[in-house]
Amino acid sequence: MASTINSTVAVAIVCKAPIAGQSKTRLSPPLRPDECAALSACFIRDLSNTVQSLADDGDVAGYAVYTPRGSEDALRQWLPDGFRLILQGEGDLGARLVKGSADLLGVGHAGVILVNSDAPTLPKAILRAAVDAVRGGDNVVLSPALDGGYTLIGLSRLHAGLFSNIPWSTDKVYRLTLERARELGLPVVNVPGWYDVDDAASLQMLTDELSGRRPAFADPNLVGADAPASRQFLRDRRIAPAMQR
């Protein structure tokens, strides 16, 4: 078992169990709290299936770095059978990312990639590029997000300083992480960027993408993941108001 872990990169979705009133609250409005939770569950299902498709290649292990404690059974219904769970720690997002990285590297993985759960169409090609970059040495792997954050961060060794005193949920996260990496003397490998769905504008971008309209920023060679659960949710939501008239 140890030799298997040592040869794999842990790709972990950082998420919370979907709970109405606590999940994707910046999407209410336009969504109701129960719809926010349902859509969050769809995001987790779609993204974890993309991660699992990488794991099926043999060099990746899929995880959910989750909260809260006690939500394990509810969360597992949205995850592939092969996924493992790691409980988040306390504190701000930076502290939780440090603990998640430490836990995954501590069990012997060759590297760790922490992925934002809000990117249901994140292309498999971006994840593959990140896995390969993590294997390339002691560097910081980033996929910059459209909103100024990052969709994923990858490491082969723990560097807790990357996560301290960062103003999370702002458009400064990616830039300040680059500065922190320079201060620590760490090279940065950028893989292609993507977008997170966390407000009405990015929800519309997702709706457009799943209707066949490629995001304007996307590299022509990148194909978004299929995200069937998210697509079905958005389709059903469009139909329901029409049925109520």
Summary of the structure (lengths in Angstrom):
residues: 245
radius of gyration: 17.4
end to end distance: 57.5
largest distance: 60.7
contacts: 798
relative contact order: 0.15
helix: 42%
strand: 17%
